[in-house]
Amino acid sequence: MSRGSSRTQEWTREPCPTPLVAGELGLQFYAGIPLRTREGYNLGTLCFIDREPRTLNSQDFRTLEDLAAIVMNDLEQRMQSRRVS
């Protein structure tokens, strides 16, 4: 798991730092990874939530990291194209 990534299998067993997960929606699963620029700025988090408890294996979490990299690549390309225009 990379630095700054977060995964919790089932919030009912751990204190929940996210009110959305523990609140009225009754969410039982959260997995997230920061969306970080090449310069190291955190823009937000790509996360997956569910009302059912889930388990992520190492491959699942690598896929989440890959998806975050794709999102950041697209955002950075868009920002670059605006600078050129």
MOPAC internal coordinates of N, CA, C and O (Angstrom, degrees):
PM7 1SCF
backbone

  N    0.0000 0     0.00 0     0.00 0    0    0    0
  C    1.4455 1     0.00 0     0.00 0    1    0    0
  C    1.5201 1   107.68 1     0.00 0    2    1    0
  O    1.2310 1   120.06 1   -45.24 1    3    2    1
  N    1.3151 1   117.48 1   134.76 1    3    2    1
  C    1.4486 1   120.96 1  -176.64 1    5    3    2
  C    1.5239 1   111.67 1   -79.75 1    6    5    3
  O    1.2310 1   121.20 1   -17.67 1    7    6    5
  N    1.3116 1   115.31 1   162.33 1    7    6    5
  C    1.4571 1   121.46 1   179.31 1    9    7    6
  C    1.5207 1   110.02 1   -59.27 1   10    9    7
  O    1.2310 1   120.49 1   -48.14 1   11   10    9
  N    1.3094 1   116.68 1   131.86 1   11   10    9
  C    1.4509 1   121.29 1   176.71 1   13   11   10
  C    1.5113 1   114.80 1    88.83 1   14   13   11
  O    1.2310 1   119.99 1   172.38 1   15   14   13
  N    1.3007 1   117.62 1    -7.62 1   15   14   13
  C    1.4536 1   118.48 1   178.98 1   17   15   14
  C    1.5163 1   109.29 1   -81.52 1   18   17   15
  O    1.2310 1   121.21 1   -21.06 1   19   18   17
  N    1.3149 1   115.28 1   158.94 1   19   18   17
  C    1.4601 1   119.65 1  -175.29 1   21   19   18
  C    1.5123 1   109.39 1  -139.77 1   22   21   19
  O    1.2310 1   120.91 1   -41.68 1   23   22   21
  N    1.3003 1   115.87 1   138.32 1   23   22   21
  C    1.4510 1   118.33 1   171.48 1   25   23   22
  C    1.5144 1   108.68 1  -149.87 1   26   25   23
  O    1.2310 1   121.77 1   -42.30 1   27   26   25
  N    1.2671 1   114.22 1   137.70 1   27   26   25
  C    1.4548 1   121.05 1   176.04 1   29   27   26
  C    1.5077 1   106.78 1  -133.77 1   30   29   27
  O    1.2310 1   120.37 1   -52.18 1   31   30   29
  N    1.3010 1   116.89 1   127.82 1   31   30   29
  C    1.4455 1   121.27 1  -175.12 1   33   31   30
  C    1.5203 1   111.81 1   -75.17 1   34   33   31
  O    1.2310 1   120.06 1   136.89 1   35   34   33
  N    1.3041 1   117.49 1   -43.11 1   35   34   33
  C    1.4558 1   119.53 1  -175.77 1   37   35   34
  C    1.5234 1   108.08 1  -151.87 1   38   37   35
  O    1.2310 1   120.76 1   -67.39 1   39   38   37
  N    1.3288 1   116.15 1   112.61 1   39   38   37
  C    1.4659 1   120.11 1  -175.15 1   41   39   38
  C    1.5136 1   112.14 1   -68.21 1   42   41   39
  O    1.2310 1   119.21 1   158.66 1   43   42   41
  N    1.2821 1   119.11 1   -21.34 1   43   42   41
  C    1.4655 1   119.28 1  -178.55 1   45   43   42
  C    1.5196 1   111.40 1   -66.04 1   46   45   43
  O    1.2310 1   119.45 1   164.01 1   47   46   45
  N    1.3020 1   118.66 1   -15.99 1   47   46   45
  C    1.4644 1   122.05 1   179.96 1   49   47   46
  C    1.5217 1   112.82 1   -99.37 1   50   49   47
  O    1.2310 1   119.88 1   170.92 1   51   50   49
  N    1.3193 1   117.83 1    -9.08 1   51   50   49
  C    1.4612 1   121.40 1  -176.32 1   53   51   50
  C    1.5188 1   110.00 1  -134.97 1   54   53   51
  O    1.2310 1   120.20 1   -24.44 1   55   54   53
  N    1.3533 1   117.22 1   155.56 1   55   54   53
  C    1.4656 1   118.66 1   173.36 1   57   55   54
  C    1.5301 1   109.44 1   -61.35 1   58   57   55
  O    1.2310 1   120.51 1   -41.51 1   59   58   57
  N    1.2921 1   116.63 1   138.49 1   59   58   57
  C    1.4570 1   120.98 1  -176.20 1   61   59   58
  C    1.5256 1   110.68 1  -102.99 1   62   61   59
  O    1.2310 1   119.92 1   -61.95 1   63   62   61
  N    1.3422 1   117.75 1   118.05 1   63   62   61
  C    1.4623 1   120.24 1   178.77 1   65   63   62
  C    1.5209 1   112.80 1   -80.13 1   66   65   63
  O    1.2310 1   119.35 1   170.17 1   67   66   65
  N    1.3066 1   118.85 1    -9.83 1   67   66   65
  C    1.4564 1   122.73 1  -176.16 1   69   67   66
  C    1.5215 1   109.74 1  -110.10 1   70   69   67
  O    1.2310 1   119.47 1   -69.44 1   71   70   69
  N    1.3379 1   118.63 1   110.56 1   71   70   69
  C    1.4656 1   120.52 1  -178.53 1   73   71   70
  C    1.5323 1   113.53 1   -56.44 1   74   73   71
  O    1.2310 1   119.88 1   146.36 1   75   74   73
  N    1.3280 1   117.83 1   -33.64 1   75   74   73
  C    1.4544 1   121.01 1   179.55 1   77   75   74
  C    1.5258 1   110.83 1   -59.13 1   78   77   75
  O    1.2310 1   120.75 1   139.73 1   79   78   77
  N    1.3115 1   116.17 1   -40.27 1   79   78   77
  C    1.4612 1   120.16 1  -177.26 1   81   79   78
  C    1.5228 1   110.85 1   -70.56 1   82   81   79
  O    1.2310 1   120.59 1   137.45 1   83   82   81
  N    1.3114 1   116.48 1   -42.55 1   83   82   81
  C    1.4629 1   120.11 1  -176.02 1   85   83   82
  C    1.5222 1   112.73 1   -87.13 1   86   85   83
  O    1.2310 1   120.11 1   168.16 1   87   86   85
  N    1.3169 1   117.40 1   -11.84 1   87   86   85
  C    1.4583 1   121.59 1  -171.45 1   89   87   86
  C    1.5104 1   115.47 1   -84.25 1   90   89   87
  O    1.2310 1   121.76 1    31.83 1   91   90   89
  N    1.3080 1   114.24 1  -148.17 1   91   90   89
  C    1.4609 1   122.95 1  -172.21 1   93   91   90
  C    1.5214 1   114.15 1   -59.99 1   94   93   91
  O    1.2310 1   119.78 1   151.36 1   95   94   93
  N    1.3168 1   118.02 1   -28.64 1   95   94   93
  C    1.4629 1   119.96 1  -177.98 1   97   95   94
  C    1.5275 1   112.24 1   -71.90 1   98   97   95
  O    1.2310 1   120.07 1   161.34 1   99   98   97
  N    1.3080 1   117.47 1   -18.66 1   99   98   97
  C    1.4566 1   120.77 1   177.58 1  101   99   98
  C    1.5146 1   113.98 1    66.16 1  102  101   99
  O    1.2310 1   120.33 1  -146.61 1  103  102  101
  N    1.3159 1   116.97 1    33.39 1  103  102  101
  C    1.4572 1   119.81 1  -179.16 1  105  103  102
  C    1.5203 1   110.63 1   -70.55 1  106  105  103
  O    1.2310 1   121.10 1   -38.56 1  107  106  105
  N    1.3125 1   115.50 1   141.44 1  107  106  105
  C    1.4603 1   122.71 1  -176.24 1  109  107  106
  C    1.5286 1   112.98 1  -114.59 1  110  109  107
  O    1.2310 1   120.20 1   174.12 1  111  110  109
  N    1.3378 1   117.23 1    -5.88 1  111  110  109
  C    1.4583 1   119.49 1  -174.61 1  113  111  110
  C    1.5113 1   109.82 1  -141.47 1  114  113  111
  O    1.2310 1   120.95 1   -40.76 1  115  114  113
  N    1.3219 1   115.79 1   139.24 1  115  114  113
  C    1.4639 1   122.67 1   174.50 1  117  115  114
  C    1.5175 1   107.96 1  -146.76 1  118  117  115
  O    1.2310 1   120.87 1   -48.26 1  119  118  117
  N    1.3159 1   115.93 1   131.74 1  119  118  117
  C    1.4653 1   121.71 1   171.15 1  121  119  118
  C    1.5161 1   106.22 1  -138.65 1  122  121  119
  O    1.2310 1   120.02 1   -49.74 1  123  122  121
  N    1.3181 1   117.56 1   130.26 1  123  122  121
  C    1.4544 1   119.77 1  -177.11 1  125  123  122
  C    1.5097 1   112.51 1  -147.88 1  126  125  123
  O    1.2310 1   121.79 1   -22.32 1  127  126  125
  N    1.3260 1   114.18 1   157.68 1  127  126  125
  C    1.4576 1   121.66 1   177.20 1  129  127  126
  C    1.5262 1   107.68 1  -142.66 1  130  129  127
  O    1.2310 1   120.18 1   -41.34 1  131  130  129
  N    1.3341 1   117.26 1   138.66 1  131  130  129
  C    1.4632 1   119.14 1  -178.29 1  133  131  130
  C    1.5246 1   112.50 1   -65.38 1  134  133  131
  O    1.2310 1   121.21 1   -33.78 1  135  134  133
  N    1.3174 1   115.29 1   146.22 1  135  134  133
  C    1.4608 1   121.92 1   170.40 1  137  135  134
  C    1.5262 1   105.28 1   -95.98 1  138  137  135
  O    1.2310 1   120.92 1   -74.88 1  139  138  137
  N    1.3336 1   115.85 1   105.12 1  139  138  137
  C    1.4560 1   122.41 1  -171.30 1  141  139  138
  C    1.5237 1   109.94 1  -119.20 1  142  141  139
  O    1.2310 1   120.79 1   -47.46 1  143  142  141
  N    1.3402 1   116.09 1   132.54 1  143  142  141
  C    1.4628 1   120.46 1   177.67 1  145  143  142
  C    1.5247 1   110.32 1   -70.27 1  146  145  143
  O    1.2310 1   121.14 1   -12.70 1  147  146  145
  N    1.3258 1   115.42 1   167.30 1  147  146  145
  C    1.4665 1   120.01 1   177.16 1  149  147  146
  C    1.5231 1   111.25 1   -61.71 1  150  149  147
  O    1.2310 1   121.12 1   153.18 1  151  150  149
  N    1.3328 1   115.46 1   -26.82 1  151  150  149
  C    1.4680 1   120.20 1   179.31 1  153  151  150
  C    1.5252 1   112.11 1   -82.34 1  154  153  151
  O    1.2310 1   120.11 1   175.71 1  155  154  153
  N    1.3345 1   117.40 1    -4.29 1  155  154  153
  C    1.4469 1   120.96 1   176.68 1  157  155  154
  C    1.5192 1   115.84 1    97.00 1  158  157  155
  O    1.2310 1   119.80 1  -173.43 1  159  158  157
  N    1.3363 1   118.00 1     6.57 1  159  158  157
  C    1.4637 1   121.12 1   178.54 1  161  159  158
  C    1.5235 1   110.17 1   -81.99 1  162  161  159
  O    1.2310 1   120.43 1   -48.40 1  163  162  161
  N    1.3245 1   116.79 1   131.60 1  163  162  161
  C    1.4621 1   121.58 1   176.62 1  165  163  162
  C    1.5273 1   109.37 1   -85.67 1  166  165  163
  O    1.2310 1   120.49 1   -56.62 1  167  166  165
  N    1.3250 1   116.66 1   123.38 1  167  166  165
  C    1.4627 1   121.84 1  -179.43 1  169  167  166
  C    1.5192 1   112.87 1   -98.40 1  170  169  167
  O    1.2310 1   120.24 1   158.14 1  171  170  169
  N    1.2990 1   117.15 1   -21.86 1  171  170  169
  C    1.4570 1   121.63 1  -176.73 1  173  171  170
  C    1.5133 1   109.16 1   164.30 1  174  173  171
  O    1.2310 1   121.10 1    21.83 1  175  174  173
  N    1.3098 1   115.50 1  -158.17 1  175  174  173
  C    1.4593 1   120.96 1  -177.98 1  177  175  174
  C    1.5161 1   110.45 1  -138.07 1  178  177  175
  O    1.2310 1   120.89 1   -45.08 1  179  178  177
  N    1.3043 1   115.91 1   134.92 1  179  178  177
  C    1.4576 1   121.22 1   169.08 1  181  179  178
  C    1.5164 1   105.80 1   -90.49 1  182  181  179
  O    1.2310 1   120.77 1   -60.32 1  183  182  181
  N    1.3364 1   116.13 1   119.68 1  183  182  181
  C    1.4570 1   117.94 1  -176.16 1  185  183  182
  C    1.5180 1   111.11 1  -137.50 1  186  185  183
  O    1.2310 1   122.43 1   -21.39 1  187  186  185
  N    1.3008 1   112.95 1   158.61 1  187  186  185
  C    1.4531 1   122.62 1   176.56 1  189  187  186
  C    1.5123 1   107.48 1  -125.00 1  190  189  187
  O    1.2310 1   120.96 1   -45.99 1  191  190  189
  N    1.3204 1   115.77 1   134.01 1  191  190  189
  C    1.4545 1   121.27 1  -179.94 1  193  191  190
  C    1.5186 1   109.40 1  -130.34 1  194  193  191
  O    1.2310 1   120.64 1   -22.48 1  195  194  193
  N    1.3176 1   116.38 1   157.52 1  195  194  193
  C    1.4552 1   120.54 1   178.94 1  197  195  194
  C    1.5165 1   109.06 1  -157.45 1  198  197  195
  O    1.2310 1   121.40 1   -23.31 1  199  198  197
  N    1.3041 1   114.93 1   156.69 1  199  198  197
  C    1.4643 1   120.48 1   175.80 1  201  199  198
  C    1.5207 1   112.20 1   -83.34 1  202  201  199
  O    1.2310 1   120.51 1   167.73 1  203  202  201
  N    1.3041 1   116.62 1   -12.27 1  203  202  201
  C    1.4669 1   122.34 1   178.70 1  205  203  202
  C    1.5225 1   109.34 1  -104.69 1  206  205  203
  O    1.2310 1   119.87 1   -39.73 1  207  206  205
  N    1.3288 1   117.86 1   140.27 1  207  206  205
  C    1.4674 1   119.56 1   173.41 1  209  207  206
  C    1.5322 1   109.71 1   -61.42 1  210  209  207
  O    1.2310 1   120.49 1   -39.06 1  211  210  209
  N    1.2907 1   116.66 1   140.94 1  211  210  209
  C    1.4633 1   122.21 1   178.90 1  213  211  210
  C    1.5140 1   109.14 1  -135.81 1  214  213  211
  O    1.2310 1   121.27 1   -16.64 1  215  214  213
  N    1.2960 1   115.18 1   163.36 1  215  214  213
  C    1.4595 1   121.75 1   176.24 1  217  215  214
  C    1.5139 1   108.13 1  -125.70 1  218  217  215
  O    1.2310 1   120.80 1   -48.63 1  219  218  217
  N    1.3243 1   116.08 1   131.37 1  219  218  217
  C    1.4549 1   121.24 1   175.24 1  221  219  218
  C    1.5194 1   108.85 1  -104.28 1  222  221  219
  O    1.2310 1   120.73 1   -45.29 1  223  222  221
  N    1.3148 1   116.20 1   134.71 1  223  222  221
  C    1.4553 1   119.07 1   171.90 1  225  223  222
  C    1.5300 1   108.06 1   -95.56 1  226  225  223
  O    1.2310 1   120.29 1    -1.68 1  227  226  225
  N    1.2961 1   117.05 1   178.32 1  227  226  225
  C    1.4647 1   121.29 1  -177.05 1  229  227  226
  C    1.5213 1   112.24 1   -59.19 1  230  229  227
  O    1.2310 1   120.14 1   140.41 1  231  230  229
  N    1.3154 1   117.34 1   -39.59 1  231  230  229
  C    1.4656 1   120.98 1   179.19 1  233  231  230
  C    1.5262 1   110.89 1   -64.90 1  234  233  231
  O    1.2310 1   120.26 1   138.46 1  235  234  233
  N    1.3252 1   117.11 1   -41.54 1  235  234  233
  C    1.4697 1   120.31 1   177.27 1  237  235  234
  C    1.5199 1   110.77 1   -59.08 1  238  237  235
  O    1.2310 1   120.77 1   137.26 1  239  238  237
  N    1.3235 1   116.13 1   -42.74 1  239  238  237
  C    1.4534 1   119.01 1  -177.73 1  241  239  238
  C    1.5243 1   111.35 1   -71.75 1  242  241  239
  O    1.2310 1   119.64 1   145.63 1  243  242  241
  N    1.3241 1   118.30 1   -34.37 1  243  242  241
  C    1.4733 1   120.20 1   173.88 1  245  243  242
  C    1.5239 1   110.15 1   -62.92 1  246  245  243
  O    1.2310 1   120.48 1   142.79 1  247  246  245
  N    1.3351 1   116.69 1   -37.21 1  247  246  245
  C    1.4690 1   120.22 1   176.53 1  249  247  246
  C    1.5179 1   110.41 1   -63.08 1  250  249  247
  O    1.2310 1   119.81 1   138.19 1  251  250  249
  N    1.3212 1   117.98 1   -41.81 1  251  250  249
  C    1.4626 1   121.57 1   176.25 1  253  251  250
  C    1.5233 1   110.51 1   -60.48 1  254  253  251
  O    1.2310 1   120.22 1   137.01 1  255  254  253
  N    1.3246 1   117.19 1   -42.99 1  255  254  253
  C    1.4681 1   120.69 1   177.16 1  257  255  254
  C    1.5255 1   111.27 1   -62.83 1  258  257  255
  O    1.2310 1   120.22 1   139.52 1  259  258  257
  N    1.3353 1   117.19 1   -40.48 1  259  258  257
  C    1.4637 1   121.18 1   177.83 1  261  259  258
  C    1.5284 1   110.99 1   -63.43 1  262  261  259
  O    1.2310 1   120.34 1   137.59 1  263  262  261
  N    1.3290 1   116.95 1   -42.41 1  263  262  261
  C    1.4672 1   120.26 1   178.26 1  265  263  262
  C    1.5216 1   111.08 1   -62.76 1  266  265  263
  O    1.2310 1   120.08 1   139.60 1  267  266  265
  N    1.3207 1   117.45 1   -40.40 1  267  266  265
  C    1.4652 1   120.81 1   177.33 1  269  267  266
  C    1.5292 1   110.38 1   -63.00 1  270  269  267
  O    1.2310 1   120.10 1   140.30 1  271  270  269
  N    1.3262 1   117.42 1   -39.70 1  271  270  269
  C    1.4630 1   121.00 1   178.11 1  273  271  270
  C    1.5296 1   111.10 1   -64.36 1  274  273  271
  O    1.2310 1   120.25 1   141.32 1  275  274  273
  N    1.3302 1   117.13 1   -38.68 1  275  274  273
  C    1.4672 1   121.04 1   177.57 1  277  275  274
  C    1.5255 1   110.20 1   -64.34 1  278  277  275
  O    1.2310 1   120.17 1   135.32 1  279  278  277
  N    1.3238 1   117.29 1   -44.68 1  279  278  277
  C    1.4646 1   121.39 1   178.67 1  281  279  278
  C    1.5255 1   110.05 1   -59.54 1  282  281  279
  O    1.2310 1   120.39 1   132.87 1  283  282  281
  N    1.3286 1   116.86 1   -47.13 1  283  282  281
  C    1.4644 1   119.67 1  -178.68 1  285  283  282
  C    1.5199 1   111.55 1   -66.34 1  286  285  283
  O    1.2310 1   119.85 1   142.00 1  287  286  285
  N    1.3119 1   117.89 1   -38.00 1  287  286  285
  C    1.4624 1   120.46 1   177.18 1  289  287  286
  C    1.5263 1   110.25 1   -60.66 1  290  289  287
  O    1.2310 1   120.45 1   134.24 1  291  290  289
  N    1.3263 1   116.74 1   -45.76 1  291  290  289
  C    1.4629 1   120.46 1   179.23 1  293  291  290
  C    1.5274 1   111.50 1   -63.26 1  294  293  291
  O    1.2310 1   120.29 1   136.45 1  295  294  293
  N    1.3222 1   117.04 1   -43.55 1  295  294  293
  C    1.4686 1   119.91 1   178.91 1  297  295  294
  C    1.5218 1   111.50 1   -63.21 1  298  297  295
  O    1.2310 1   120.37 1   136.63 1  299  298  297
  N    1.3158 1   116.89 1   -43.37 1  299  298  297
  C    1.4569 1   119.76 1  -179.42 1  301  299  298
  C    1.5224 1   112.04 1   -68.11 1  302  301  299
  O    1.2310 1   119.76 1   144.54 1  303  302  301
  N    1.3388 1   118.06 1   -35.46 1  303  302  301
  C    1.4659 1   120.47 1   175.13 1  305  303  302
  C    1.5199 1   110.88 1   -64.70 1  306  305  303
  O    1.2310 1   120.54 1   139.11 1  307  306  305
  N    1.3289 1   116.58 1   -40.89 1  307  306  305
  C    1.4525 1   120.60 1   178.22 1  309  307  306
  C    1.5283 1   111.06 1   -63.78 1  310  309  307
  O    1.2310 1   120.39 1   136.80 1  311  310  309
  N    1.3132 1   116.87 1   -43.20 1  311  310  309
  C    1.4638 1   120.33 1   178.30 1  313  311  310
  C    1.5274 1   110.66 1   -63.70 1  314  313  311
  O    1.2310 1   120.31 1   139.23 1  315  314  313
  N    1.3247 1   117.01 1   -40.77 1  315  314  313
  C    1.4614 1   121.07 1   178.88 1  317  315  314
  C    1.5211 1   111.24 1   -64.34 1  318  317  315
  O    1.2310 1   119.75 1   138.56 1  319  318  317
  N    1.3234 1   118.08 1   -41.44 1  319  318  317
  C    1.4624 1   120.89 1  -178.77 1  321  319  318
  C    1.5355 1   110.41 1   -66.38 1  322  321  319
  O    1.2310 1   119.77 1   148.08 1  323  322  321
  N    1.3225 1   118.05 1   -31.92 1  323  322  321
  C    1.4710 1   120.64 1   176.94 1  325  323  322
  C    1.5119 1   111.59 1   -70.59 1  326  325  323
  O    1.2310 1   120.37 1   146.78 1  327  326  325
  N    1.3319 1   116.89 1   -33.22 1  327  326  325
  C    1.4743 1   120.40 1   177.93 1  329  327  326
  C    1.5178 1   110.95 1   -68.47 1  330  329  327
  O    1.2310 1   120.15 1   144.35 1  331  330  329
  N    1.3245 1   117.32 1   -35.65 1  331  330  329
  C    1.4554 1   122.64 1  -178.46 1  333  331  330
  C    1.5341 1   110.89 1   -73.34 1  334  333  331
  O    1.2310 1   120.10 1   145.13 1  335  334  333
  N    1.3211 1   117.41 1   -34.87 1  335  334  333
  C    1.4739 1   122.02 1  -176.12 1  337  335  334
  C    1.4937 1   112.71 1   -65.55 1  338  337  335
  O    1.2310 1   120.10 1   180.00 1  339  338  337

